[in-house]
Amino acid sequence: MTRPGRLRAVATAVAVTLLLTAGCTAGGDDPPPAATPSTTAAPGTTSTAHGVSNPFGAHWDWSRYQQFEPYLRRLAGSATYEEISWCEIERTSGQADWAGLDEIASRSRELGITLHLKIRTGVCWATGGTARYTRGAANKTESAMPTDLGAYQRFVRSVVQRYGPYGVREYAIENEVNAPSYWAGSPEEYARLVRAAAETIRATDPKARVVDSGISSVAYGMGVADRLVRAGRMPEAIAAYQAYFQRRVGTRGQQIPAVTGEAQLRRALGTETNTRSLRFLAVTESLLTDRTVDVRQVHFYEHFNGVPPLLDYLRATTPQGVPIQAWEVGQFWRDGDGDPASRAAEMVKTVTLLVAGGIGEISWLPLAYNPNNAAGSEVRYGLLDPDGAERDAGRMLAALADAARDATVTPLPAPVVGRLHGVAFVRGGSSTLVLWSASNTPVTVPATPGGRTGAVGSPLGAAGGGTTVTDVPVLLRADQPVDRILAAVR
């Protein structure tokens, strides 16, 4: 998440410290074998915003913009988001300070990156009451229901009027409302707030789209398991829970316990915290169903083995045609011991499976971790070092962005699913495939005339002898249709 309390500093020093999303930490069991993703894309295949030609983006700390700028230009065509707070923009009723956000909107446009906005209320004169949760140097708080919805709508209208000309077309209402540290009200109050905001946004800019708050990654995992339990598919529910939370068990006390049987899973789903999350997830889905909300926002910080059950859940619970975007994707792994190469490969698998499943925009968070964070360690894995130097993961995401820009995302053909995981990007007569073996057995992709292959993020060489695909993702590019490139896979 961002820290909107520092927006003023951007106007003078372009120095905003943005609080990245709170939520998940990670532990470390050995991963089970990855599930086989479905070849059917999730609902909402037209899920990019106006001007977004590259699904792979990031979210960054604007106080380190100078270090990050060279890399950010490599992600041109992507989308990012900024979180703002009514209580921070308008500390005194009627006296709004837009300077910092203006600078962010201007610089995003210069980078060729589409900006989305998350509109939060915070807790202040506009809501009454006293904040229970404050975080960071910016004293960021939870949000509460405004005391005057008309005043709130006037603020929302001013946001849309001001930033529409910068190219902002998507507005999320609040953030991770399932967490009390982000939303102090009830699910019903949240729904009322969204309806008021949506009415104002559409009236102010008919081209704008309303986005939900983005339910937390952990809450989505609980939703995945709960849906399967309610459907009487208990073995699948347990397997999905184990795949999704394999690094999370014990990281939040009894909120994410180990589960090996039905009784344990029912107890996990029945905790006060997880019951609250499921209620807010249900309200979010009702707002999607009645089209109060136009775009579904997903947050995901788990091992890539959690992507297939998440995609299955999204297919089952998202109305047809509703775009799905992942505004927050990352790798939470407390005390993670993975080497840079393996962590980069995992990043590639995560974002590739998401985009192959129909997720139209993916923002990796954080771009670079802050060594001065409260956790004291790199719980969230960055694409860059703190000084902006590219890591393997950053180099690989930039390569994916190059492959996907202005291309059509194409899932792998059904005959190879089960042997290969990945996705294809088709642009003109050229196809770029991201591939890795679906098992521990190498798979050979025979040579294609003019084909070139190599590690993701490295120069490609001639693939005259074919390409051996292991569990490490590779790129394969040829001026051939995807089906023809993979027709003789063995």
Secondary structure, DSSP 8 states (H G I E B T S, - for coil): ---GGGHHHHHHH-------------------------SS--S-S----TT---SEEE---GGGHHHHHHHHGGGTT-EEEEEEEHHHHTSBTTB---HHHHHHHHHHHHHT-EEEEEEE--SSTTT-S--S-EETTTTEE-B---S-HHHHHHHHHHHHHHHGGGT--EEEESS-TTSTTTB-S-HHHHHHHHHHHHHHHHHH-TT-EEE---B-HHHHHHHHHHHHHHTT-HHHHHHHHHHHTTTTTTTTGGGS----SHHHHHHHHTSHHHHHHHHHHHHHHHHHHTTS--BEEEEE-S-GGGHHHHHHHHHHHS-TT--EEEEEE--B-TT----HHHHHHHHHHHHHHHHHTT---EEES-SB--TT-TTSS-SB--SB-TTS-B-HHHHHHHHHHHHHTT-EEEE--GGGBTTEEEEEEEETTEEEEEEEESSSS-EEE---TT-EEEETTS--EE-TT-EEE-SS-EEEEESS-HHHHHTT--
